[in-house]
Amino acid sequence: MNRRGNAYDNVQAESCMKTPKMEGAYPMACETFAEVAAGFPRFIEACTTRRPHSALGYRSPARLEDRHARATARTAA
C-alpha cells in the first residue's frame, strides 16, 4: 500500500493506532508485547463504555446503542 516517496499513504493506519498507544500502552509503561496485548481488551472496553466521542454527540458508543435500542423498542410497540 505504501508508495515510494508518498508520506500520506499510511496516515489512516497511524491515526487509528495513535489513540491506543498514547492512552493505553504508554501510560502503563509496558515493557513487553504480552503486557500490551493483555491490557488492550481493557482499553477497548473503556473506549466503548465510558469514553465520549465527538462524532456521537459526546456520548459513549454503549450509551448511544442503548438509547437507540430503547427508541426502537418504543416505536415497535
All heavy atoms as a GROMACS GRO file, in nm:
protein
  594
    1MET      N    1   0.082  -0.119   0.000
    1MET     CA    2   0.000   0.000   0.000
    1MET      C    3   0.087   0.126   0.000
    1MET      O    4   0.048   0.224  -0.059
    1MET     CB    5  -0.092   0.000   0.120
    1MET     CG    6  -0.178   0.123   0.125
    1MET     SD    7  -0.314   0.100   0.235
    1MET     CE    8  -0.370   0.265   0.246
    2ASN      N    9   0.197   0.125   0.067
    2ASN     CA   10   0.285   0.242   0.068
    2ASN      C   11   0.356   0.256  -0.065
    2ASN      O   12   0.416   0.162  -0.114
    2ASN     CB   13   0.389   0.228   0.177
    2ASN     CG   14   0.361   0.319   0.292
    2ASN    OD1   15   0.272   0.400   0.288
    2ASN    ND2   16   0.438   0.304   0.398
    3ARG      N   17   0.347   0.373  -0.121
    3ARG     CA   18   0.422   0.400  -0.243
    3ARG      C   19   0.548   0.476  -0.204
    3ARG      O   20   0.549   0.552  -0.107
    3ARG     CB   21   0.337   0.484  -0.338
    3ARG     CG   22   0.216   0.409  -0.389
    3ARG     CD   23   0.138   0.494  -0.486
    3ARG     NE   24   0.101   0.621  -0.428
    3ARG     CZ   25  -0.023   0.655  -0.393
    3ARG    NH1   26  -0.120   0.570  -0.410
    3ARG    NH2   27  -0.049   0.773  -0.342
    4ARG      N   28   0.649   0.455  -0.278
    4ARG     CA   29   0.776   0.522  -0.250
    4ARG      C   30   0.762   0.673  -0.266
    4ARG      O   31   0.709   0.723  -0.366
    4ARG     CB   32   0.880   0.470  -0.347
    4ARG     CG   33   1.016   0.524  -0.319
    4ARG     CD   34   1.115   0.466  -0.415
    4ARG     NE   35   1.243   0.460  -0.349
    4ARG     CZ   36   1.341   0.384  -0.387
    4ARG    NH1   37   1.326   0.305  -0.490
    4ARG    NH2   38   1.454   0.385  -0.323
    5GLY      N   39   0.805   0.745  -0.164
    5GLY     CA   40   0.804   0.890  -0.169
    5GLY      C   41   0.672   0.955  -0.134
    5GLY      O   42   0.660   1.076  -0.138
    6ASN      N   43   0.570   0.878  -0.096
    6ASN     CA   44   0.440   0.935  -0.060
    6ASN      C   45   0.420   0.918   0.090
    6ASN      O   46   0.388   0.811   0.138
    6ASN     CB   47   0.327   0.868  -0.138
    6ASN     CG   48   0.196   0.942  -0.119
    6ASN    OD1   49   0.183   1.027  -0.033
    6ASN    ND2   50   0.100   0.909  -0.202
    7ALA      N   51   0.437   1.026   0.164
    7ALA     CA   52   0.429   1.020   0.310
    7ALA      C   53   0.287   1.005   0.361
    7ALA      O   54   0.265   0.976   0.478
    7ALA     CB   55   0.490   1.146   0.370
    8TYR      N   56   0.186   1.024   0.278
    8TYR     CA   57   0.048   1.022   0.323
    8TYR      C   58  -0.022   0.888   0.302
    8TYR      O   59  -0.140   0.875   0.331
    8TYR     CB   60  -0.030   1.133   0.252
    8TYR     CG   61   0.027   1.269   0.283
    8TYR    CD1   62   0.102   1.337   0.189
    8TYR    CD2   63   0.012   1.325   0.408
    8TYR    CE1   64   0.158   1.459   0.217
    8TYR    CE2   65   0.068   1.448   0.438
    8TYR     CZ   66   0.140   1.515   0.343
    8TYR     OH   67   0.196   1.635   0.373
    9ASP      N   68   0.046   0.787   0.254
    9ASP     CA   69  -0.016   0.656   0.232
    9ASP      C   70  -0.059   0.588   0.361
    9ASP      O   71  -0.157   0.516   0.364
    9ASP     CB   72   0.079   0.563   0.157
    9ASP     CG   73   0.072   0.584   0.008
    9ASP    OD1   74  -0.016   0.658  -0.037
    9ASP    OD2   75   0.155   0.526  -0.062
   10ASN      N   76   0.015   0.608   0.467
   10ASN     CA   77  -0.009   0.534   0.591
   10ASN      C   78  -0.079   0.618   0.697
   10ASN      O   79  -0.086   0.580   0.812
   10ASN     CB   80   0.126   0.483   0.644
   10ASN     CG   81   0.110   0.362   0.731
   10ASN    OD1   82   0.010   0.293   0.724
   10ASN    ND2   83   0.208   0.340   0.815
   11VAL      N   84  -0.136   0.730   0.660
   11VAL     CA   85  -0.194   0.823   0.757
   11VAL      C   86  -0.310   0.761   0.833
   11VAL      O   87  -0.320   0.775   0.954
   11VAL     CB   88  -0.237   0.953   0.686
   11VAL    CG1   89  -0.316   1.041   0.778
   11VAL    CG2   90  -0.116   1.025   0.634
   12GLN      N   91  -0.400   0.691   0.765
   12GLN     CA   92  -0.517   0.635   0.832
   12GLN      C   93  -0.478   0.531   0.937
   12GLN      O   94  -0.531   0.530   1.048
   12GLN     CB   95  -0.614   0.572   0.731
   12GLN     CG   96  -0.684   0.673   0.644
   12GLN     CD   97  -0.602   0.712   0.522
   12GLN    OE1   98  -0.500   0.651   0.493
   12GLN    NE2   99  -0.647   0.812   0.450
   13ALA      N  100  -0.387   0.444   0.902
   13ALA     CA  101  -0.344   0.341   0.997
   13ALA      C  102  -0.273   0.404   1.117
   13ALA      O  103  -0.298   0.364   1.232
   13ALA     CB  104  -0.252   0.241   0.929
   14GLU      N  105  -0.189   0.500   1.094
   14GLU     CA  106  -0.119   0.565   1.204
   14GLU      C  107  -0.216   0.642   1.293
   14GLU      O  108  -0.203   0.642   1.416
   14GLU     CB  109  -0.010   0.658   1.151
   14GLU     CG  110   0.107   0.585   1.091
   14GLU     CD  111   0.180   0.497   1.192
   14GLU    OE1  112   0.189   0.535   1.310
   14GLU    OE2  113   0.225   0.390   1.151
   15SER      N  114  -0.314   0.708   1.234
   15SER     CA  115  -0.412   0.781   1.312
   15SER      C  116  -0.495   0.687   1.398
   15SER      O  117  -0.525   0.716   1.514
   15SER     CB  118  -0.503   0.860   1.219
   15SER     OG  119  -0.601   0.927   1.294
   16CYS      N  120  -0.529   0.574   1.343
   16CYS     CA  121  -0.608   0.474   1.416
   16CYS      C  122  -0.530   0.417   1.534
   16CYS      O  123  -0.585   0.394   1.641
   16CYS     CB  124  -0.648   0.362   1.321
   16CYS     SG  125  -0.738   0.229   1.400
   17MET      N  126  -0.401   0.397   1.518
   17MET     CA  127  -0.320   0.336   1.624
   17MET      C  128  -0.267   0.437   1.725
   17MET      O  129  -0.218   0.399   1.830
   17MET     CB  130  -0.204   0.258   1.562
   17MET     CG  131  -0.249   0.136   1.485
   17MET     SD  132  -0.356   0.026   1.578
   17MET     CE  133  -0.252  -0.024   1.712
   18LYS      N  134  -0.279   0.566   1.697
   18LYS     CA  135  -0.226   0.668   1.788
   18LYS      C  136  -0.297   0.664   1.924
   18LYS      O  137  -0.233   0.666   2.028
   18LYS     CB  138  -0.241   0.806   1.728
   18LYS     CG  139  -0.196   0.918   1.821
   18LYS     CD  140  -0.232   1.053   1.768
   18LYS     CE  141  -0.380   1.068   1.766
   18LYS     NZ  142  -0.442   1.169   1.841
   19THR      N  143  -0.428   0.656   1.924
   19THR     CA  144  -0.503   0.661   2.049
   19THR      C  145  -0.471   0.544   2.141
   19THR      O  146  -0.441   0.566   2.258
   19THR     CB  147  -0.654   0.670   2.021
   19THR    OG1  148  -0.678   0.785   1.940
   19THR    CG2  149  -0.732   0.681   2.149
   20PRO      N  150  -0.475   0.419   2.093
   20PRO     CA  151  -0.439   0.310   2.185
   20PRO      C  152  -0.296   0.320   2.237
   20PRO      O  153  -0.269   0.286   2.352
   20PRO     CB  154  -0.456   0.183   2.101
   20PRO     CG  155  -0.542   0.220   1.989
   20PRO     CD  156  -0.522   0.366   1.965
   21LYS      N  157  -0.206   0.369   2.154
   21LYS     CA  158  -0.067   0.381   2.201
   21LYS      C  159  -0.055   0.491   2.305
   21LYS      O  160   0.006   0.471   2.410
   21LYS     CB  161   0.026   0.409   2.083
   21LYS     CG  162   0.050   0.287   1.996
   21LYS     CD  163   0.166   0.307   1.902
   21LYS     CE  164   0.129   0.391   1.785
   21LYS     NZ  165   0.235   0.398   1.683
   22MET      N  166  -0.112   0.607   2.278
   22MET     CA  167  -0.096   0.721   2.369
   22MET      C  168  -0.175   0.705   2.498
   22MET      O  169  -0.131   0.748   2.603
   22MET     CB  170  -0.139   0.851   2.300
   22MET     CG  171  -0.051   0.889   2.184
   22MET     SD  172   0.121   0.915   2.228
   22MET     CE  173   0.109   1.062   2.324
   23GLU      N  174  -0.294   0.645   2.491
   23GLU     CA  175  -0.378   0.636   2.610
   23GLU      C  176  -0.378   0.498   2.674
   23GLU      O  177  -0.424   0.484   2.787
   23GLU     CB  178  -0.521   0.676   2.574
   23GLU     CG  179  -0.532   0.819   2.530
   23GLU     CD  180  -0.673   0.857   2.492
   23GLU    OE1  181  -0.767   0.781   2.523
   23GLU    OE2  182  -0.690   0.964   2.432
   24GLY      N  183  -0.330   0.399   2.604
   24GLY     CA  184  -0.332   0.264   2.657
   24GLY      C  185  -0.197   0.209   2.694
   24GLY      O  186  -0.170   0.175   2.809
   25ALA      N  187  -0.109   0.203   2.598
   25ALA     CA  188   0.020   0.136   2.620
   25ALA      C  189   0.122   0.225   2.690
   25ALA      O  190   0.188   0.181   2.784
   25ALA     CB  191   0.077   0.088   2.487
   26TYR      N  192   0.135   0.349   2.648
   26TYR     CA  193   0.241   0.434   2.706
   26TYR      C  194   0.221   0.465   2.854
   26TYR      O  195   0.315   0.458   2.930
   26TYR     CB  196   0.256   0.562   2.625
   26TYR     CG  197   0.307   0.541   2.485
   26TYR    CD1  198   0.279   0.631   2.385
   26TYR    CD2  199   0.384   0.429   2.451
   26TYR    CE1  200   0.325   0.612   2.255
   26TYR    CE2  201   0.430   0.411   2.322
   26TYR     CZ  202   0.400   0.502   2.224
   26TYR     OH  203   0.446   0.483   2.098
   27PRO      N  204   0.099   0.500   2.900
   27PRO     CA  205   0.084   0.529   3.043
   27PRO      C  206   0.108   0.407   3.133
   27PRO      O  207   0.147   0.422   3.248
   27PRO     CB  208  -0.061   0.575   3.056
   27PRO     CG  209  -0.098   0.624   2.921
   27PRO     CD  210  -0.020   0.538   2.826
   28MET      N  211   0.084   0.287   3.080
   28MET     CA  212   0.106   0.167   3.161
   28MET      C  213   0.253   0.129   3.168
   28MET      O  214   0.289   0.041   3.245
   28MET     CB  215   0.026   0.049   3.104
   28MET     CG  216  -0.123   0.066   3.115
   28MET     SD  217  -0.217  -0.079   3.071
   28MET     CE  218  -0.149  -0.128   2.916
   29ALA      N  219   0.336   0.190   3.090
   29ALA     CA  220   0.480   0.160   3.084
   29ALA      C  221   0.504   0.011   3.060
   29ALA      O  222   0.577  -0.055   3.134
   29ALA     CB  223   0.550   0.207   3.212
   30CYS      N  224   0.441  -0.040   2.957
   30CYS     CA  225   0.457  -0.181   2.921
   30CYS      C  226   0.598  -0.204   2.866
   30CYS      O  227   0.650  -0.122   2.791
   30CYS     CB  228   0.355  -0.221   2.815
   30CYS     SG  229   0.186  -0.204   2.872
   31GLU      N  230   0.654  -0.316   2.904
   31GLU     CA  231   0.788  -0.349   2.856
   31GLU      C  232   0.789  -0.459   2.752
   31GLU      O  233   0.884  -0.473   2.679
   31GLU     CB  234   0.877  -0.386   2.974
   31GLU     CG  235   0.900  -0.267   3.066
   31GLU     CD  236   1.000  -0.299   3.176
   31GLU    OE1  237   1.073  -0.398   3.162
   31GLU    OE2  238   1.004  -0.223   3.272
   32THR      N  239   0.682  -0.538   2.748
   32THR     CA  240   0.677  -0.647   2.651
   32THR      C  241   0.546  -0.639   2.573
   32THR      O  242   0.449  -0.577   2.617
   32THR     CB  243   0.683  -0.785   2.720
   32THR    OG1  244   0.566  -0.802   2.801
   32THR    CG2  245   0.808  -0.798   2.805
   33PHE      N  246   0.546  -0.705   2.459
   33PHE     CA  247   0.424  -0.709   2.377
   33PHE      C  248   0.313  -0.783   2.451
   33PHE      O  249   0.196  -0.749   2.438
   33PHE     CB  250   0.453  -0.776   2.243
   33PHE     CG  251   0.332  -0.782   2.154
   33PHE    CD1  252   0.289  -0.668   2.088
   33PHE    CD2  253   0.261  -0.899   2.139
   33PHE    CE1  254   0.176  -0.671   2.008
   33PHE    CE2  255   0.149  -0.903   2.059
   33PHE     CZ  256   0.107  -0.789   1.992
   34ALA      N  257   0.348  -0.883   2.530
   34ALA     CA  258   0.247  -0.959   2.605
   34ALA      C  259   0.171  -0.869   2.702
   34ALA      O  260   0.050  -0.884   2.720
   34ALA     CB  261   0.313  -1.074   2.680
   35GLU      N  262   0.240  -0.775   2.765
   35GLU     CA  263   0.174  -0.682   2.856
   35GLU      C  264   0.077  -0.591   2.780
   35GLU      O  265  -0.032  -0.563   2.828
   35GLU     CB  266   0.277  -0.598   2.929
   35GLU     CG  267   0.360  -0.675   3.029
   35GLU     CD  268   0.470  -0.591   3.090
   35GLU    OE1  269   0.482  -0.472   3.053
   35GLU    OE2  270   0.544  -0.642   3.174
   36VAL      N  271   0.119  -0.547   2.664
   36VAL     CA  272   0.031  -0.463   2.582
   36VAL      C  273  -0.091  -0.543   2.538
   36VAL      O  274  -0.205  -0.496   2.546
   36VAL     CB  275   0.105  -0.407   2.459
   36VAL    CG1  276   0.011  -0.332   2.367
   36VAL    CG2  277   0.219  -0.317   2.504
   37ALA      N  278  -0.070  -0.665   2.492
   37ALA     CA  279  -0.179  -0.750   2.446
   37ALA      C  280  -0.277  -0.781   2.559
   37ALA      O  281  -0.398  -0.789   2.538
   37ALA     CB  282  -0.125  -0.879   2.387
   38ALA      N  283  -0.228  -0.796   2.681
   38ALA     CA  284  -0.315  -0.824   2.795
   38ALA      C  285  -0.398  -0.701   2.833
   38ALA      O  286  -0.513  -0.714   2.875
   38ALA     CB  287  -0.232  -0.870   2.914
   39GLY      N  288  -0.343  -0.582   2.819
   39GLY     CA  289  -0.415  -0.460   2.855
   39GLY      C  290  -0.505  -0.406   2.748
   39GLY      O  291  -0.593  -0.323   2.775
   40PHE      N  292  -0.487  -0.449   2.624
   40PHE     CA  293  -0.564  -0.393   2.513
   40PHE      C  294  -0.715  -0.417   2.525
   40PHE      O  295  -0.792  -0.324   2.501
   40PHE     CB  296  -0.512  -0.448   2.380
   40PHE     CG  297  -0.555  -0.368   2.262
   40PHE    CD1  298  -0.508  -0.240   2.243
   40PHE    CD2  299  -0.644  -0.420   2.170
   40PHE    CE1  300  -0.549  -0.164   2.134
   40PHE    CE2  301  -0.685  -0.347   2.062
   40PHE     CZ  302  -0.637  -0.218   2.043
   41PRO      N  303  -0.762  -0.536   2.564
   41PRO     CA  304  -0.908  -0.553   2.579
   41PRO      C  305  -0.969  -0.458   2.683
   41PRO      O  306  -1.080  -0.408   2.664
   41PRO     CB  307  -0.922  -0.699   2.624
   41PRO     CG  308  -0.803  -0.766   2.568
   41PRO     CD  309  -0.692  -0.664   2.578
   42ARG      N  310  -0.897  -0.429   2.790
   42ARG     CA  311  -0.947  -0.333   2.889
   42ARG      C  312  -0.957  -0.194   2.829
   42ARG      O  313  -1.052  -0.121   2.857
   42ARG     CB  314  -0.856  -0.329   3.012
   42ARG     CG  315  -0.877  -0.448   3.104
   42ARG     CD  316  -0.790  -0.439   3.226
   42ARG     NE  317  -0.655  -0.479   3.184
   42ARG     CZ  318  -0.544  -0.419   3.223
   42ARG    NH1  319  -0.548  -0.318   3.305
   42ARG    NH2  320  -0.427  -0.460   3.180
   43PHE      N  321  -0.862  -0.158   2.747
   43PHE     CA  322  -0.865  -0.027   2.681
   43PHE      C  323  -0.984  -0.016   2.587
   43PHE      O  324  -1.056   0.085   2.587
   43PHE     CB  325  -0.735  -0.002   2.605
   43PHE     CG  326  -0.736   0.125   2.527
   43PHE    CD1  327  -0.720   0.246   2.591
   43PHE    CD2  328  -0.754   0.124   2.391
   43PHE    CE1  329  -0.722   0.365   2.520
   43PHE    CE2  330  -0.758   0.241   2.318
   43PHE     CZ  331  -0.741   0.362   2.383
   44ILE      N  332  -1.008  -0.120   2.508
   44ILE     CA  333  -1.121  -0.120   2.415
   44ILE      C  334  -1.253  -0.113   2.492
   44ILE      O  335  -1.344  -0.040   2.454
   44ILE     CB  336  -1.117  -0.245   2.323
   44ILE    CG1  337  -0.993  -0.240   2.234
   44ILE    CG2  338  -1.244  -0.257   2.240
   44ILE    CD1  339  -0.987  -0.122   2.140
   45GLU      N  340  -1.264  -0.188   2.600
   45GLU     CA  341  -1.384  -0.186   2.683
   45GLU      C  342  -1.409  -0.045   2.738
   45GLU      O  343  -1.522   0.005   2.736
   45GLU     CB  344  -1.371  -0.286   2.798
   45GLU     CG  345  -1.490  -0.291   2.889
   45GLU     CD  346  -1.613  -0.351   2.824
   45GLU    OE1  347  -1.598  -0.427   2.727
   45GLU    OE2  348  -1.724  -0.319   2.870
   46ALA      N  349  -1.305   0.021   2.785
   46ALA     CA  350  -1.319   0.156   2.838
   46ALA      C  351  -1.362   0.253   2.727
   46ALA      O  352  -1.445   0.342   2.752
   46ALA     CB  353  -1.188   0.202   2.901
   47CYS      N  354  -1.309   0.236   2.608
   47CYS     CA  355  -1.345   0.326   2.497
   47CYS      C  356  -1.490   0.309   2.456
   47CYS      O  357  -1.556   0.406   2.420
   47CYS     CB  358  -1.255   0.300   2.377
   47CYS     SG  359  -1.095   0.378   2.393
   48THR      N  360  -1.541   0.188   2.460
   48THR     CA  361  -1.678   0.166   2.413
   48THR      C  362  -1.783   0.189   2.519
   48THR      O  363  -1.899   0.212   2.487
   48THR     CB  364  -1.695   0.024   2.357
   48THR    OG1  365  -1.662  -0.070   2.457
   48THR    CG2  366  -1.609   0.003   2.235
   49THR      N  367  -1.745   0.184   2.647
   49THR     CA  368  -1.846   0.202   2.751
   49THR      C  369  -1.843   0.338   2.818
   49THR      O  370  -1.946   0.390   2.856
   49THR     CB  371  -1.832   0.094   2.860
   49THR    OG1  372  -1.701   0.100   2.916
   49THR    CG2  373  -1.860  -0.043   2.804
   50ARG      N  374  -1.725   0.397   2.834
   50ARG     CA  375  -1.716   0.520   2.913
   50ARG      C  376  -1.672   0.643   2.834
   50ARG      O  377  -1.712   0.754   2.868
   50ARG     CB  378  -1.618   0.499   3.028
   50ARG     CG  379  -1.664   0.399   3.128
   50ARG     CD  380  -1.573   0.397   3.248
   50ARG     NE  381  -1.437   0.363   3.215
   50ARG     CZ  382  -1.385   0.242   3.229
   50ARG    NH1  383  -1.457   0.144   3.274
   50ARG    NH2  384  -1.259   0.220   3.198
   51ARG      N  385  -1.591   0.627   2.735
   51ARG     CA  386  -1.530   0.742   2.669
   51ARG      C  387  -1.626   0.808   2.570
   51ARG      O  388  -1.674   0.745   2.477
   51ARG     CB  389  -1.405   0.698   2.596
   51ARG     CG  390  -1.332   0.811   2.533
   51ARG     CD  391  -1.206   0.764   2.471
   51ARG     NE  392  -1.139   0.876   2.410
   51ARG     CZ  393  -1.040   0.863   2.329
   51ARG    NH1  394  -0.992   0.746   2.300
   51ARG    NH2  395  -0.984   0.969   2.277
   52PRO      N  396  -1.653   0.939   2.587
   52PRO     CA  397  -1.741   1.007   2.491
   52PRO      C  398  -1.668   1.034   2.360
   52PRO      O  399  -1.548   1.059   2.359
   52PRO     CB  400  -1.777   1.138   2.562
   52PRO     CG  401  -1.669   1.159   2.660
   52PRO     CD  402  -1.614   1.024   2.697
   53HIS      N  403  -1.741   1.027   2.251
   53HIS     CA  404  -1.685   1.052   2.118
   53HIS      C  405  -1.756   1.172   2.056
   53HIS      O  406  -1.879   1.181   2.060
   53HIS     CB  407  -1.704   0.928   2.029
   53HIS     CG  408  -1.628   0.809   2.076
   53HIS    ND1  409  -1.503   0.780   2.032
   53HIS    CD2  410  -1.659   0.713   2.165
   53HIS    CE1  411  -1.460   0.669   2.090
   53HIS    NE2  412  -1.553   0.627   2.172
   54SER      N  413  -1.679   1.262   2.000
   54SER     CA  414  -1.738   1.382   1.942
   54SER      C  415  -1.830   1.352   1.824
   54SER      O  416  -1.931   1.418   1.804
   54SER     CB  417  -1.628   1.480   1.899
   54SER     OG  418  -1.546   1.421   1.801
   55ALA      N  419  -1.799   1.250   1.748
   55ALA     CA  420  -1.882   1.215   1.632
   55ALA      C  421  -2.018   1.159   1.674
   55ALA      O  422  -2.111   1.154   1.595
   55ALA     CB  423  -1.810   1.114   1.544
   56LEU      N  424  -2.030   1.118   1.800
   56LEU     CA  425  -2.155   1.062   1.851
   56LEU      C  426  -2.228   1.160   1.942
   56LEU      O  427  -2.308   1.122   2.025
   56LEU     CB  428  -2.126   0.932   1.928
   56LEU     CG  429  -2.052   0.823   1.853
   56LEU    CD1  430  -2.025   0.706   1.943
   56LEU    CD2  431  -2.130   0.781   1.730
   57GLY      N  432  -2.199   1.287   1.927
   57GLY     CA  433  -2.263   1.387   2.011
   57GLY      C  434  -2.211   1.383   2.154
   57GLY      O  435  -2.286   1.408   2.248
   58TYR      N  436  -2.086   1.350   2.171
   58TYR     CA  437  -2.019   1.340   2.301
   58TYR      C  438  -2.089   1.240   2.393
   58TYR      O  439  -2.105   1.261   2.512
   58TYR     CB  440  -2.006   1.478   2.367
   58TYR     CG  441  -1.909   1.563   2.289
   58TYR    CD1  442  -1.955   1.655   2.196
   58TYR    CD2  443  -1.774   1.547   2.304
   58TYR    CE1  444  -1.867   1.730   2.120
   58TYR    CE2  445  -1.683   1.622   2.228
   58TYR     CZ  446  -1.731   1.712   2.137
   58TYR     OH  447  -1.643   1.785   2.063
   59ARG      N  448  -2.130   1.129   2.333
   59ARG     CA  449  -2.183   1.015   2.408
   59ARG      C  450  -2.092   0.897   2.383
   59ARG      O  451  -2.025   0.889   2.281
   59ARG     CB  452  -2.324   0.981   2.362
   59ARG     CG  453  -2.426   1.086   2.399
   59ARG     CD  454  -2.565   1.041   2.358
   59ARG     NE  455  -2.577   1.039   2.213
   59ARG     CZ  456  -2.634   1.134   2.140
   59ARG    NH1  457  -2.684   1.239   2.199
   59ARG    NH2  458  -2.643   1.124   2.010
   60SER      N  459  -2.092   0.802   2.475
   60SER     CA  460  -2.014   0.681   2.453
   60SER      C  461  -2.089   0.591   2.355
   60SER      O  462  -2.212   0.599   2.346
   60SER     CB  463  -1.991   0.607   2.584
   60SER     OG  464  -2.111   0.551   2.631
   61PRO      N  465  -2.019   0.504   2.282
   61PRO     CA  466  -2.088   0.414   2.190
   61PRO      C  467  -2.192   0.326   2.261
   61PRO      O  468  -2.300   0.302   2.207
   61PRO     CB  469  -1.976   0.329   2.130
   61PRO     CG  470  -1.856   0.417   2.138
   61PRO     CD  471  -1.873   0.495   2.265
   62ALA      N  472  -2.162   0.280   2.382
   62ALA     CA  473  -2.257   0.196   2.456
   62ALA      C  474  -2.383   0.275   2.489
   62ALA      O  475  -2.495   0.223   2.477
   62ALA     CB  476  -2.193   0.142   2.582
   63ARG      N  477  -2.368   0.400   2.531
   63ARG     CA  478  -2.483   0.484   2.563
   63ARG      C  479  -2.566   0.512   2.439
   63ARG      O  480  -2.690   0.509   2.444
   63ARG     CB  481  -2.435   0.613   2.625
   63ARG     CG  482  -2.544   0.702   2.672
   63ARG     CD  483  -2.488   0.822   2.747
   63ARG     NE  484  -2.591   0.920   2.766
   63ARG     CZ  485  -2.568   1.048   2.788
   63ARG    NH1  486  -2.444   1.091   2.795
   63ARG    NH2  487  -2.666   1.131   2.804
   64LEU      N  488  -2.502   0.537   2.327
   64LEU     CA  489  -2.573   0.562   2.202
   64LEU      C  490  -2.651   0.438   2.158
   64LEU      O  491  -2.767   0.447   2.119
   64LEU     CB  492  -2.476   0.604   2.093
   64LEU     CG  493  -2.540   0.647   1.963
   64LEU    CD1  494  -2.608   0.782   1.979
   64LEU    CD2  495  -2.437   0.653   1.854
   65GLU      N  496  -2.589   0.321   2.169
   65GLU     CA  497  -2.657   0.195   2.132
   65GLU      C  498  -2.777   0.170   2.223
   65GLU      O  499  -2.883   0.128   2.177
   65GLU     CB  500  -2.559   0.078   2.142
   65GLU     CG  501  -2.454   0.077   2.034
   65GLU     CD  502  -2.508   0.029   1.901
   65GLU    OE1  503  -2.604  -0.050   1.900
   65GLU    OE2  504  -2.454   0.072   1.799
   66ASP      N  505  -2.760   0.196   2.352
   66ASP     CA  506  -2.869   0.175   2.447
   66ASP      C  507  -2.986   0.268   2.415
   66ASP      O  508  -3.102   0.227   2.415
   66ASP     CB  509  -2.819   0.197   2.590
   66ASP     CG  510  -2.925   0.169   2.693
   66ASP    OD1  511  -2.990   0.063   2.682
   66ASP    OD2  512  -2.944   0.253   2.783
   67ARG      N  513  -2.954   0.393   2.388
   67ARG     CA  514  -3.058   0.492   2.355
   67ARG      C  515  -3.131   0.452   2.226
   67ARG      O  516  -3.253   0.462   2.218
   67ARG     CB  517  -2.994   0.628   2.340
   67ARG     CG  518  -3.091   0.737   2.316
   67ARG     CD  519  -3.020   0.870   2.312
   67ARG     NE  520  -3.114   0.977   2.284
   67ARG     CZ  521  -3.080   1.098   2.255
   67ARG    NH1  522  -2.953   1.132   2.250
   67ARG    NH2  523  -3.170   1.189   2.231
   68HIS      N  524  -3.057   0.406   2.128
   68HIS     CA  525  -3.117   0.364   2.001
   68HIS      C  526  -3.207   0.241   2.022
   68HIS      O  527  -3.317   0.233   1.966
   68HIS     CB  528  -3.008   0.332   1.898
   68HIS     CG  529  -3.062   0.283   1.769
   68HIS    ND1  530  -3.131   0.364   1.682
   68HIS    CD2  531  -3.060   0.160   1.712
   68HIS    CE1  532  -3.168   0.293   1.577
   68HIS    NE2  533  -3.126   0.169   1.593
   69ALA      N  534  -3.162   0.146   2.104
   69ALA     CA  535  -3.241   0.026   2.129
   69ALA      C  536  -3.372   0.060   2.200
   69ALA      O  537  -3.478   0.005   2.167
   69ALA     CB  538  -3.160  -0.073   2.212
   70ARG      N  539  -3.368   0.152   2.296
   70ARG     CA  540  -3.490   0.192   2.367
   70ARG      C  541  -3.585   0.266   2.272
   70ARG      O  542  -3.707   0.244   2.276
   70ARG     CB  543  -3.457   0.279   2.487
   70ARG     CG  544  -3.406   0.196   2.604
   70ARG     CD  545  -3.388   0.278   2.730
   70ARG     NE  546  -3.259   0.346   2.720
   70ARG     CZ  547  -3.240   0.475   2.741
   70ARG    NH1  548  -3.340   0.551   2.777
   70ARG    NH2  549  -3.120   0.529   2.730
   71ALA      N  550  -3.533   0.352   2.186
   71ALA     CA  551  -3.617   0.426   2.092
   71ALA      C  552  -3.681   0.330   1.991
   71ALA      O  553  -3.799   0.346   1.957
   71ALA     CB  554  -3.536   0.531   2.020
   72THR      N  555  -3.608   0.231   1.947
   72THR     CA  556  -3.660   0.133   1.852
   72THR      C  557  -3.768   0.048   1.916
   72THR      O  558  -3.870   0.017   1.855
   72THR     CB  559  -3.546   0.044   1.798
   72THR    OG1  560  -3.446   0.128   1.741
   72THR    CG2  561  -3.597  -0.052   1.693
   73ALA      N  562  -3.748   0.010   2.042
   73ALA     CA  563  -3.846  -0.071   2.113
   73ALA      C  564  -3.977   0.006   2.133
   73ALA      O  565  -4.085  -0.052   2.122
   73ALA     CB  566  -3.790  -0.115   2.247
   74ARG      N  567  -3.970   0.134   2.160
   74ARG     CA  568  -4.091   0.215   2.178
   74ARG      C  569  -4.171   0.227   2.049
   74ARG      O  570  -4.291   0.219   2.049
   74ARG     CB  571  -4.053   0.355   2.228
   74ARG     CG  572  -4.038   0.361   2.376
   74ARG     CD  573  -4.034   0.504   2.422
   74ARG     NE  574  -3.919   0.511   2.512
   74ARG     CZ  575  -3.820   0.595   2.504
   74ARG    NH1  576  -3.819   0.687   2.412
   74ARG    NH2  577  -3.723   0.593   2.591
   75THR      N  578  -4.100   0.248   1.936
   75THR     CA  579  -4.171   0.265   1.810
   75THR      C  580  -4.227   0.132   1.758
   75THR      O  581  -4.327   0.132   1.686
   75THR     CB  582  -4.080   0.327   1.703
   75THR    OG1  583  -3.967   0.242   1.684
   75THR    CG2  584  -4.035   0.464   1.744
   76ALA      N  585  -4.167   0.021   1.796
   76ALA     CA  586  -4.215  -0.109   1.750
   76ALA      C  587  -4.338  -0.154   1.827
   76ALA      O  588  -4.419  -0.233   1.778
   76ALA     CB  589  -4.105  -0.214   1.765
   77ALA      N  590  -4.357  -0.105   1.948
   77ALA     CA  591  -4.470  -0.149   2.031
   77ALA      C  592  -4.598  -0.081   1.996
   77ALA      O  593  -4.620   0.003   1.927
   77ALA     CB  594  -4.438  -0.123   2.178
   0.00000   0.00000   0.00000
